[in-house]
Amino acid sequence: MPNQKNQETVSSIKEDLSGVSAVWVVDACGLTVKEMQALRHAVRESGSVMKVYKNTLMRIALEESELPTLGDVLEGPSAFVFAGADVAAAAKAVKNFAKENQKLEIKGGLMEGKAVNAAEVEAIASLPSREQLMAQIAGAISGVARGLAVCVNGVPSGLARAVSAVAQQKEAA
């Protein structure tokens, strides 16, 4: 890799790798320009970025970053989806596009410094997005808080009803 351009590309890849939580590797060979633009748009909407690099340069950048080199995943044509904060959203965008377009193949990737295969990427894609998880947690907390408030409010109400019942009994007697 004596070429200056290749060295700059490796540096760029290392910067991309340092700022992400996951990288998905896909085979986009056979996609038309319009389909590729649609894929990039779907990936961008999920808060991620898709880039195409040479496999050898990616392998060098992974080695220099002390990450798994992905072995067979980096064979043949590859595009790389660099996932932002929401890993599931990026995987979901790729999986949904692959459902619509049979030419796109999920090959595998990296998540939190560990290699994952295509099946694991699809499993991650089936997880709810970060926003959905936050909403579920907020709903659960709200439900517990509501139940606690009802219980706490029930004690004085019950006491008031009991005092009222005793007062009515004394009046009747």
C-alpha positions in Angstrom: 0.0 0.0 0.0 2.6 2.6 -0.9 0.1 4.7 -2.8 -0.6 8.0 -1.1 -4.3 7.9 -2.1 -4.7 4.4 -0.6 -3.1 5.6 2.7 -5.6 8.5 2.8 -8.5 6.1 2.1 -7.3 3.8 4.9 -7.2 6.9 7.2 -10.7 7.8 6.2 -11.9 4.3 6.8 -10.3 4.3 10.3 -12.1 7.6 11.1 -15.4 6.1 9.9 -14.8 3.0 12.1 -14.0 5.0 15.2 -17.2 7.0 15.2 -19.7 4.1 14.8 -21.2 1.4 16.9 -21.6 -1.1 14.0 -20.7 -1.7 10.4 -22.9 -3.9 8.2 -21.3 -5.4 5.0 -23.7 -5.8 2.0 -23.2 -7.1 -1.5 -25.0 -4.5 -3.7 -23.7 -5.9 -7.0 -26.3 -5.8 -9.7 -28.3 -2.8 -8.3 -29.1 -0.1 -10.7 -28.0 3.5 -10.0 -31.6 4.3 -9.0 -31.8 1.4 -6.7 -28.4 2.3 -5.1 -29.6 5.8 -4.5 -32.8 4.5 -2.9 -30.7 2.2 -0.6 -28.4 5.1 0.3 -31.5 7.2 1.1 -33.0 4.5 3.3 -29.7 4.1 5.1 -29.3 7.9 5.6 -32.9 8.1 7.0 -31.8 5.6 9.7 -29.0 7.9 10.8 -26.3 5.9 9.1 -24.0 6.2 6.1 -23.2 3.8 3.3 -19.9 3.9 1.6 -18.0 1.7 -0.9 -14.4 0.8 -0.3 -12.0 -1.8 -1.6 -12.0 -4.9 0.5 -8.2 -4.9 0.9 -8.2 -1.3 2.2 -11.0 -2.1 4.6 -9.1 -5.2 5.8 -6.0 -3.0 6.4 -8.0 -0.4 8.3 -9.6 -3.1 10.4 -6.2 -4.6 11.2 -4.8 -1.2 12.1 -7.8 -0.4 14.3 -7.3 -3.8 16.0 -10.7 -5.1 15.0 -11.7 -8.5 13.5 -10.8 -8.5 9.8 -14.1 -10.3 8.8 -12.4 -13.0 6.7 -14.9 -14.3 4.1 -17.3 -11.4 4.5 -14.8 -9.2 2.7 -14.9 -11.4 -0.4 -16.4 -10.1 -3.7 -18.1 -6.7 -4.1 -18.9 -5.0 -0.8 -20.6 -1.8 0.4 -20.3 -0.8 4.0 -23.1 0.7 6.2 -21.7 2.6 9.1 -24.4 2.6 11.8 -24.9 5.6 14.0 -26.4 5.5 17.5 -29.3 3.3 16.5 -27.8 0.1 15.3 -31.2 -1.7 14.9 -32.5 1.1 12.6 -29.5 0.8 10.3 -29.9 -3.0 10.1 -33.7 -2.6 9.6 -33.1 -0.2 6.7 -30.8 -2.7 5.0 -33.1 -5.7 5.7 -36.2 -4.0 4.5 -34.4 -2.9 1.2 -33.1 -6.5 0.8 -36.7 -7.8 1.1 -37.9 -5.5 -1.7 -34.8 -6.1 -3.9 -33.4 -9.6 -4.2 -30.1 -8.3 -5.6 -29.0 -6.9 -2.2 -27.4 -9.5 0.1 -26.4 -8.9 3.7 -23.0 -10.5 4.2 -22.3 -9.7 7.9 -20.4 -7.1 9.8 -19.0 -5.7 13.0 -20.9 -4.7 16.2 -19.1 -3.5 19.3 -15.8 -4.8 18.0 -17.0 -8.3 17.3 -17.8 -10.0 14.0 -21.4 -10.9 13.3 -22.8 -13.0 10.5 -25.8 -12.2 8.2 -28.3 -14.1 10.4 -27.2 -12.0 13.4 -27.6 -8.8 11.4 -31.1 -9.8 10.5 -31.9 -10.7 14.1 -30.7 -7.2 15.2 -32.9 -5.7 12.5 -35.9 -7.4 14.1 -35.3 -5.6 17.3 -37.4 -2.4 18.0 -35.7 0.9 17.3 -34.1 2.9 20.0 -37.1 5.3 20.0 -39.6 2.4 20.3 -37.6 0.9 23.3 -37.5 4.3 25.0 -41.3 4.6 24.5 -41.8 1.1 25.9 -39.7 1.9 29.0 -41.5 5.2 29.5 -44.8 3.4 29.3 -43.7 0.8 31.8 -42.5 3.4 34.2 -45.7 5.5 33.7 -47.8 2.4 34.4 -45.9 1.6 37.6 -46.2 5.3 38.7 -49.9 5.4 38.0 -50.5 2.2 39.9 -48.5 3.6 42.9 -50.5 6.8 42.8 -53.8 4.9 42.8 -52.6 2.8 45.8 -51.3 5.8 47.7 -54.5 7.8 47.0 -56.6 4.7 47.9 -55.4 4.8 51.6 -56.8 8.2 52.5 -60.0 7.6 50.4 -60.6 4.3 52.3 -59.9 6.0 55.6 -62.4 8.7 54.7 -65.1 6.2 53.7 -64.5 4.3 57.0 -64.8 7.4 59.1 -67.9 8.4 57.2 -69.5 4.9 57.7 -68.7 5.1 61.5 -70.2 8.6 61.7 -73.4 7.4 59.9 -73.7 4.4 62.3 -73.4 6.7 65.3 -76.0 9.0 63.9 -78.4 6.1 63.3 -77.8 4.8 66.8 
